[in-house]
Amino acid sequence: MSTESKKKKNAKRKANSPLVGAHMSIAGGVSKSFARGEAASCRTMQIFTKNANQWKANPLVEEEVEAFRKERKRSGITPVVAHDSYLINIASPEGKKRGMSKRALLEEVERVEALGIEYLVMHPGAHMGAGEEEGIRTIIASLNEIHRKTEGYRMKILLETTAGQGTNLGYRFEQIEAMIDGVDDPDRLGVCMDTCHIFAAGYDLRTEEGYEKTIKELFARFGRKKILCVHVNDSLKPFESRVDRHAHIGEGEIGREGFRYLMQDPRFAKVPKILETPKGGKMEMDLINLGLLRRFATGKTG
């Protein structure tokens, strides 16, 4: 078989494999993430576009943007999902913190658009004692402000389901539904479902009956087209614990069957499914977890 034929065969096999990947490091520059994604056998992946634990970021230079786009095309890893900084809280009742959060989120949105990334996942925010209804109103106002400043952008912000730890909002589907329905331009928002988070928040995935009930409610609230990313994480903590702690696939409280249902569900076939589980020393756990998900998708046991 010629080299060109092998390339075509490999490309076809990759295109037909499940749309799974993992969060990848951007150490050395955002473009470096693709080689790591390839090493972990990712078809899709998630990255930060800056240090997630700092407010400020070095500006993206043209050379790095171009390198990112070239590496993406070369690797074939797509779609790429970004996650915003953990410091951002656009629900904060404190004006200074909310102002810092909105400026940081605007910068993240601008970076994602510049890189040509489709989606920016964010935790909706924590109300910090102001109450859930007030927190949701503040999130809506903040998102409207961001949208006004980025009119015409192609990227979308995806509101991530949360475990509801502390005063974090988004642990009930109806809360995220209210946020999307409340903004002036709901078409610019989507949803990222995190399996660990919804399980900890009280949506069961362990049995076929529980899985179907949860997914039917998800689609009833948002429709299929709004679910644009899934974070595939088992839960270290029990059902309805409201505690966000990720575990390796099948090693937590959800168990293997819940992920088998997900991977064999045709409704999620074209939705990127991304791991956020501990990697191990050389990403060996990504390879193990992704291998499991692929076997689940084909109906194999293991």
N, C-alpha and C positions, 0 to 999 in steps of 0.2 A: 504494500500500500504506500502511495506517495505521501510526502510530508503534507502537501496541501489537502489530500484526502483525509489524513489523520486529523488535521485541524478542523475540517468540516464536520467530521464524525464527533469529535470532542465537543465542538460548539453545539451540535444538535443534542447530544446527551446532556450537556449542561442546561440548555434551554428547556429540556423536558424534566429536569430534576426539580424537587420542591423549592419554593421561593423562601429559603431560610438563610440566615446569617447571624452575625453577632456584632456587638459594639466593639469597635477597633480604636486603638491608640493613634493619636496624631503626633506623637513625639517625633521631632525633626521636621515637622511641617505637615499640613493637611494632606498633601499628595502622597505621603509615605503610608497612609492608611490602606491603600489598595493592595500593596504587596503583602501586608499583614492579613488582609481579607482573603487574598488568594491562598496564603499559607494555611488558613483555617478553613478552606474550601467553601467560602461564602458566595452565594449568588446575589445577596443583598447585604447591606450593612448599615450600621449607625455610627456616627462620630460626634464629638464635640468640635466646634470650629475654633475654640479657644480654651484656655484653662477654665474648667468649670467651677473652680473654687476661688476665682478672682473676679473683681468687678471689671477691671480694664483689660484690654487685649491689645497686642501689637497689631497695627493695621495690616490688612491683607495686601501684599504687593502683587503687582501685575504678573510677575514671573511665577509666583506660587499659584495664583488662580489658573494660569495657563497650564502649569504642570499638573494641577488637580484635574482639569478637564481632559488632558491627554491621557493621564493614568486611568481615569474612569473609562474612557473609550477603549484603551488597550486591554484592560482587565475584563471588561464586559459586566462588571458588578453594578447592578442597577435594580430598583431605585436605591438611592442613597438617602438616608434619613439623618437629620441632625437633632441633637438634644440640647436644650438651652442650659444655662448655668443654674446650679442648685441654689444660688443666692437670691435669685429673682423671686419676688412676691408682689405681684400686681394687685393682690387683694388687701394689702396692708392698710390698716386705718391710719398709720403714721405717715404724714405727708412726705417727710424727707425720705423714708425708706421706699415709699411707693414711687416717688420721683426718680430715685436711683434705679429702681427696678424697671420702670418704663424706659428710661434711657438705655439701660443694659439690654432690654428686650429688643428695642429698636435697632441697636447695633447688631444683635444676633440675626435679626430678620434681614438686615442689609448684607451681612456676610453670607448668609444662606443664598440670597438672591444672586449675589456676585459670583458665587461658586456654581450656580445652576442646580443646587440641591432642591428637590421637590418639596420636602416637608421639614418643619421644625417642631419637634415634640416639646411640650412644656407641661409642668404640673400647674393646674389652674391658680393655686395660691392658698394661703391660710388666712383666715379672718382675724386671728390674734385677739379674740374676745369680743369683736364687734358684732358677732352673730352671723349665722349662715346667710340669711337674706341680704343683709347689708354687704357681706363679703361678695356675694354673687353680683350685686349691683355695681360694686367697685370694680370687679373683674370686667364686666361688660363695658363700663366707661373707659377703662384702661385699654381694652382691645380696640374700641372704636377710635381712640386717639392714635394708636399704632397704625391702624388701617388708613386713617386719614393722611398720615405722614408717608405712607408707602403705597399710595394709589397707583394701580397699574402693575404691581408686582405679580409674578406668576406663582411664587411659592405659597404654601398654605401652612398656617399654624395648626397643629394637632393638639387638642386638649386631651391629656392623659388621664385615664381613670386612676384614682388613688385608693390607698387602703383606709384613709380617713384617720390617720395617726394625728394626734394633737388636734389642731383646729383646721387641718387641711380639708379643702373642699374638693368635690369631684368624686367622692366615694359612693355616691348614688347616681345612677344613670340620669335620673330626672334633674339633678343639679347641673350636669354638663349640658343636658337638653335645654335648660333654662338659659344658660350662658350663650349657647348658639342661637337660640330663638331671639335673645335679647339684643344681639349686636345689629348694627345697621346693614352689614353685608355678610350674612351667614354663609354664603358660598365660599368665603375665604377661610372658613374653618372646617376642620375634620376632627376625627376621634382616633386616639391610640388606645387600644384595650390592652391592659397589662393583666395577665392571668393571675399572677401572685396577688396583685392589688385587689382585683375584684373578688377573689376567693376570701382574702382577709377581711374584706368589707361585707361579706355575707352573700355572695353569689356562688352557688355550688357548681363545681365542675367534675366531681369525683365519679358520678354515675351518669349513665346515658340520659336518664330522666332529668337529673339536675343540670347537665350540660345543655340539653335542648331547651329547658325552661329559661336558663340564663341567656342563651343566644337569641331565643325568640324575643325576649324582652329587649335585648340590645338592639335588634333590628326594628322592633316596634317603635322604639324611641328615636332612632336615627336613620333607618333605612340602610341598606347594604352599602350604598355609595359613599357614605360618610365614614365608614370604618376603613381607614387608609393604612393602618399599621397595627401589628400585634406584638407586644413584648411577651416573649415566651419564657416565663420563669416559674419554677415551682416555689412553694411557700414554706419557709422554715417554721412559721408560726401557725397555730390552728385556725380553722374556719371561724369567721366572725371575730377574730382577735383584734382587728383594726391596727395591726402592727405590720410594717413593711420590712420583711427580711426575705431575700431571695435564696433559693436552694437549687441545686442541680436537678435536671429533669428526672422525675421519678423517685427522687430521694427526699422529697418533702411531703407535706400534708395533702397535696393534690393527688400525687401518685401517677403512675404511667398511663392508666386508662384515660384520664382527663386529657392528656396530650395526644393520645391515640385518636380520640374523638375529634380533636382540633385538626390534626394533620390529615385526617380522612374526610374532613368536611369540605365539600366542593364549593361552599359559599366563601371559603377563605383561600381558595387555590391561588388567586392572583393578588392576595394581600401579603406584603412583606412581613415575615415572622422573624423576629430578632431576639437573640439571647442577650440577657444582661446578668449572667451568672458568673461566679468566680472562675478565672481563667486557668489557674495553675501556673507553674513556672514558665512554660513555653507554649501556652495556649492549648495544652493537651486536653483540657476539659472542654474547650470549645469544640474540638474535633470529636470528642466522645458524645457530647450533648447533641451536636448537629447530626452525627451518625445515627443516634437514636431517633431523632425526629424524622430523618429520611426513611428509616426502617418502618416507623409507624405509618408513614404516608403510603408505603407500598403494601401494608398489611402484614409485614413480617413481625415476628415476635422478637423480643430481646431488649 
